[in-house]
Amino acid sequence: MLPSALPAPSHRAFIPEVLMDYPIPSALDLHRIFNQLLIRRANRSAQLFQSPMEDLAPLGAEQSIYFYEPFAGLLVLRTSEDFDRFLQDEALGSLLELTVLFYHQLFKNAWNLDTRKTKPALFKRSIPLDWPDRRFNSGCTLFVKDFPVEIRLWAPVSEPEIEKWRRARR
């Protein structure tokens, strides 16, 4: 079949030019950034899990962050409630604290941005119903000890997608 005769793709994702300067980190990038944080914070490492995230059991502890710069995006960290308790029992903080620290590291390592100089982000507890109604742009599943940790990143997000997240009460 000639190239001109190929069917047009049914869906093309719009990627604004700003992403040229600020590329979306890959699953391996997310793992590397999280792992560096975990090693420094808790002297533990996270193992990357190569199976689709949907194969895992539901996870009951979830924190999300909506950020405005360098583009509108939504970052979600999910895990089991047992991992959140483990963090607290080991005096390593909480899932919320780990999520905030990861957010700062992501901006520093992936985009060379200082979050103190960007618009303030919005943090809240969330559930999958609050997410955009599409597949995330980047994500990975990690294991810390025997605890699964999912990282999902939607970037960029549209105004209707973020309004859905804002309206949800958690």
VENURJO-V223075 format. One record per run of one state. SS is the DSSP state (a for helix, b for strand, c for the rest). FROM is the first residue (numbers start at 1). TO is the last residue. If there is no record, write none. Layout:
# VENURJO-V223075
((SS;FROM;TO) (SS;FROM;TO))
This chain:
# VENURJO-V223075
((c;1;2) (a;3;5) (c;6;17) (a;18;21) (c;22;26) (a;27;42) (c;43;46) (b;47;49) (c;50;52) (a;53;55) (c;56;60) (b;61;67) (c;68;72) (b;73;79) (c;80;80) (a;81;89) (c;90;94) (a;95;111) (c;112;114) (a;115;117) (c;118;121) (b;122;125) (c;126;127) (a;128;130) (c;131;137) (b;138;144) (c;145;146) (b;147;155) (c;156;158) (a;159;167) (c;168;170))
